[in-house]
């Protein structure tokens, strides 16, 4: 299953439900869980925040703007609660996403700590799908981030 960890620690409950259903259906193991994160890695923590904050906030706003016209006054059995989900998304900010552990922004050491902490907090996940060039972030910034993440964070999990 793939999920977006916007609910922060609520993911532990949702992952528990998934794993219970997986086992109840007769499958072996715990099922495979992939979570999607925005990621920006920089040697300087303040620079990481400075570079990633505005693109992430614009990205969140673009999601809300794209869905708002569709959900205004529209109810569908296929998308129950979608309007409330968009309302909640409209309240999200860079800071709220960082606080929930839903984005990985910072130094390699901070990201390593954040990944381990979030993994433990929610009962584990198997894969991370990372958005590295979100919204209008400069290509060069995203490229530098990926290289640093690959050199300094990934080896901590090998």
C-alpha positions as a printed NumPy array, in Angstrom:
array([[  0.   ,   0.   ,   0.   ],
       [  1.156,   3.558,  -0.605],
       [  0.112,   6.442,   1.609],
       [  0.895,  10.093,   2.221],
       [  1.826,  10.686,   5.875],
       [ -0.027,  13.991,   6.246],
       [ -1.783,  12.633,   9.322],
       [  1.465,  12.482,  11.262],
       [  1.334,   9.943,  14.075],
       [ -2.193,   8.92 ,  12.973],
       [ -0.328,   6.778,  10.438],
       [  0.382,   4.255,  13.204],
       [ -3.346,   3.561,  13.548],
       [ -3.9  ,   3.413,   9.781],
       [ -0.931,   1.111,   9.239],
       [ -2.225,  -1.109,  12.054],
       [ -5.609,  -1.368,  10.317],
       [ -3.918,  -2.249,   7.031],
       [ -1.712,  -4.9  ,   8.622],
       [ -4.656,  -6.441,  10.448],
       [ -6.672,  -6.599,   7.212],
       [ -3.658,  -8.042,   5.387],
       [ -3.35 , -10.882,   7.895],
       [ -7.126, -11.406,   8.108],
       [ -7.145, -11.926,   4.351],
       [ -4.736, -14.83 ,   4.854],
       [ -1.572, -13.188,   3.546],
       [  1.806, -13.928,   5.097],
       [  3.898, -11.189,   6.657],
       [  2.777,  -7.614,   7.286],
       [  2.189,  -6.373,   3.77 ],
       [  4.485,  -3.82 ,   2.182],
       [  4.091,  -0.143,   3.064],
       [  5.377,   2.776,   1.036],
       [  5.046,   6.334,   2.28 ],
       [  5.556,   9.461,   0.18 ],
       [  7.652,  12.284,   1.616],
       [  8.919,  15.628,   0.413],
       [ 12.674,  15.615,   1.009],
       [ 15.296,  18.317,   0.969],
       [ 18.776,  17.67 ,   2.352],
       [ 21.406,  20.387,   2.879],
       [ 24.577,  20.636,   4.989],
       [ 23.185,  23.774,   6.669],
       [ 19.88 ,  23.397,   8.554],
       [ 18.85 ,  27.035,   8.146],
       [ 19.568,  26.934,   4.402],
       [ 17.532,  23.74 ,   4.07 ],
       [ 14.524,  25.487,   5.593],
       [ 15.095,  28.67 ,   3.579],
       [ 15.278,  26.79 ,   0.274],
       [ 12.447,  24.274,   0.889],
       [  9.833,  26.321,   2.819],
       [  8.336,  28.412,   0.02 ],
       [  8.276,  25.684,  -2.666],
       [  6.579,  23.317,  -0.207],
       [  3.999,  25.927,   0.821],
       [  3.294,  26.713,  -2.841],
       [  2.979,  22.992,  -3.577],
       [  0.411,  22.534,  -0.788],
       [ -1.53 ,  25.562,  -2.016],
       [ -1.481,  24.269,  -5.597],
       [ -3.079,  20.991,  -4.471],
       [ -5.854,  22.848,  -2.683],
       [ -6.378,  25.251,  -5.582],
       [ -6.592,  22.36 ,  -8.04 ],
       [ -9.262,  20.556,  -6.005],
       [-11.248,  23.45 ,  -4.511],
       [-13.438,  24.166,  -7.532],
       [-14.254,  20.506,  -7.89 ],
       [-15.226,  19.953,  -4.242],
       [-17.163,  23.198,  -3.735],
       [-20.764,  22.006,  -3.646],
       [-19.929,  18.549,  -4.996],
       [-20.695,  15.41 ,  -3.018],
       [-20.024,  11.967,  -4.364],
       [-20.363,   8.531,  -2.834],
       [-17.066,   7.688,  -4.497],
       [-15.258,  10.528,  -2.717],
       [-16.935,  10.794,   0.677],
       [-15.202,  13.29 ,   2.919],
       [-13.045,  14.612,   0.092],
       [-14.112,  18.193,   0.809],
       [-13.046,  17.834,   4.448],
       [ -9.733,  16.389,   3.335],
       [ -9.144,  19.433,   1.106],
       [-10.148,  21.763,   3.972],
       [ -7.599,  20.052,   6.205],
       [ -4.962,  20.265,   3.487],
       [ -5.696,  23.99 ,   3.186],
       [ -4.544,  24.402,   6.808],
       [ -1.24 ,  22.623,   6.229],
       [  2.013,  24.571,   6.111],
       [  5.696,  23.836,   5.907],
       [  5.854,  24.033,   9.699],
       [  2.897,  21.707,  10.304],
       [  4.317,  19.163,   7.868],
       [  7.736,  19.238,   9.564],
       [  6.107,  18.904,  12.998],
       [  4.162,  15.813,  11.884],
       [  7.214,  14.179,  10.336],
       [  5.479,  14.242,   6.941],
       [  8.437,  15.972,   5.263],
       [ 12.138,  15.369,   5.606],
       [ 13.92 ,  18.72 ,   5.531],
       [ 17.325,  19.424,   7.052],
       [ 20.875,  18.208,   7.426],
       [ 21.857,  14.597,   6.71 ],
       [ 22.08 ,  13.948,  10.441],
       [ 18.65 ,  15.45 ,  11.071],
       [ 17.085,  13.457,   8.235],
       [ 18.618,  10.221,   9.48 ],
       [ 17.221,  10.942,  12.95 ],
       [ 13.812,  11.98 ,  11.548],
       [ 13.479,   8.874,   9.406],
       [ 14.364,   6.54 ,  12.271],
       [ 12.103,   8.369,  14.704],
       [  9.091,   8.424,  12.374],
       [  9.643,   4.779,  11.432],
       [  9.547,   3.804,  15.097],
       [  6.618,   6.122,  15.915],
       [  4.288,   4.592,  13.335],
       [  5.354,   0.962,  13.633],
       [  7.539,   0.898,  10.547],
       [  7.322,   1.224,   6.803],
       [  9.215,  -0.498,   4.009],
       [  9.811,   2.129,   1.345],
       [  9.904,   5.89 ,   0.973],
       [  8.831,   7.565,  -2.24 ],
       [ 10.417,  10.991,  -2.158],
       [  9.428,  14.169,  -3.937],
       [ 12.724,  15.929,  -4.363],
       [ 11.967,  18.684,  -6.844],
       [  8.649,  19.889,  -5.53 ],
       [  6.715,  22.719,  -7.088],
       [  9.154,  25.359,  -8.336],
       [ 12.326,  24.372,  -6.48 ],
       [ 15.427,  25.031,  -8.555],
       [ 16.77 ,  21.956, -10.322],
       [ 20.271,  22.62 ,  -8.966],
       [ 18.974,  22.672,  -5.378],
       [ 17.135,  19.385,  -5.879],
       [ 20.161,  17.798,  -7.539],
       [ 22.476,  18.819,  -4.675],
       [ 19.937,  17.497,  -2.158],
       [ 19.709,  14.074,  -3.808],
       [ 23.49 ,  13.722,  -3.994],
       [ 23.9  ,  14.617,  -0.329],
       [ 21.044,  12.297,   0.693],
       [ 22.632,   9.475,  -1.294],
       [ 26.076,  10.046,   0.153],
       [ 25.202,  10.668,   3.797],
       [ 21.698,   9.415,   4.643],
       [ 21.153,   6.234,   2.638],
       [ 24.313,   4.547,   3.996],
       [ 22.898,   4.899,   7.524],
       [ 20.113,   2.486,   6.509],
       [ 22.163,  -0.023,   4.476]])
